[in-house]
Amino acid sequence: MTEPVDDDKAGPKPSSEYMPNQAQAHTDKGRVASDSVANSAGAGSWERATLEKLAFATLHEQRLARRWRIFIRLSWLVFLVALAWFGFQQTEGQADVSSPHTAVVEIKGEIASGMEASAELILSSVRTAFEDTGAQAVVLLINSPGGSPVQAGIINDEIRRLKALHQKPVYAVVEESCASAAYYIAVSADKIYVDKASIVGSIGVLMDGFGFTGLMEKLGVERRLMTAGENKGFLDPFSPQTEPQREYAQALLNQIHQQFIDAVKAGRGGRLKETPETFSGLFWSGQQAIALGLADELGSVDYVAREVVKAEEIIDYTRRDNVAERLVKRFGAAVGSAAVQAAKSPAAVR
């Protein structure tokens, strides 16, 4: 027999109200856990993506930097190779051209050793022009204020020798100026052509420098110069100049001046109309120079090639500084060298 059970004592009974609520609680707990896991996974994914972006950006920058370094190094390598190549090459005019032409050699700027208008470079160009069988004549295209009488004398003597050896005429064509040592060179030519406004002449010699003895006395500066030989400090700008030293320097200048005068007379001959001012160091316009016999006619390079030489084709034989030397000068090495040279040599003869 079954005994009745007291509902109150039997404990809780499953009911339709209890089961859904319990399931809902489990569902909510699961959702919270899932959301927590999802949020954790999302946070980790974001951090990982950020780190990946940073890593890729760093790698990209490193690649760019490496490529840029390689490009710079290759550029310097190409530059140095080109500089080394051209450093051993001299820019020269065309040579050994068989067709008839007029050979031109430029003489521009200061005439001095180590410059473009040095005896070494000019005579190298002139010899090449004379030796070319196609060159009908050699034209010296001059635009120079002058320079060293030594360099000019060497060029003058060698041009006269080459003229006699090769039996080719030489003409000088003046552009803006042909003064002092430049005119010393020009008189080696058979004829001198000028523009009516060219500056020609300045047949003289000078030695310049500075004296600071008076200033040193005012400043209380004492010059301590010791020499072996009473004239070893000759022309020192910080020491007083004695009368015997001045007379000696003047005699030296007079001798060099006479050498210049002799070269002018030998080159111009009877065409020179000498006056008291001819060898005084004055200069004249091209038109005046023709009247004084210092030049022959008005004319340009084209005119001489076409009307005088009868060979209109003009070929430049000028030998110039190589590329490396020009770059060094452009960066100031020449300025520094000139300053040092000026300090070592306070007086120069021109």
ABEGO torsion letter per residue (X at the ends): XBBBBBAAAAEBBBBAAAAAAAAAAAAAAAAAAAAAAAAAAAAAAAAAAAAAAAAAAAAAAAAAAAAAAAAAAAAAAAAAAAAAAAAABBBBBBBGBABBBBBBBBBBEBBBBGBABBAAAAAAAAAAAAABAABABBBBBBBBAEEBAAAAAAAAAAAAAAAAAAGBBBBBBBBABBBEAAAAAAAABABBBBBAABBBEGBBBBBBBBBAAAAAAAAGBBBBBBBBEAAAABGBAABBBBAAAAAAAAAAAAAAAAAAAAAAAAAAEAABBBBAAAAAGBBBBAAAAAAAGABABBEBAAAAAAAAAGBABBBBABBBBBAAAAAAAAAGAAAAAAAAAAAABABBBX
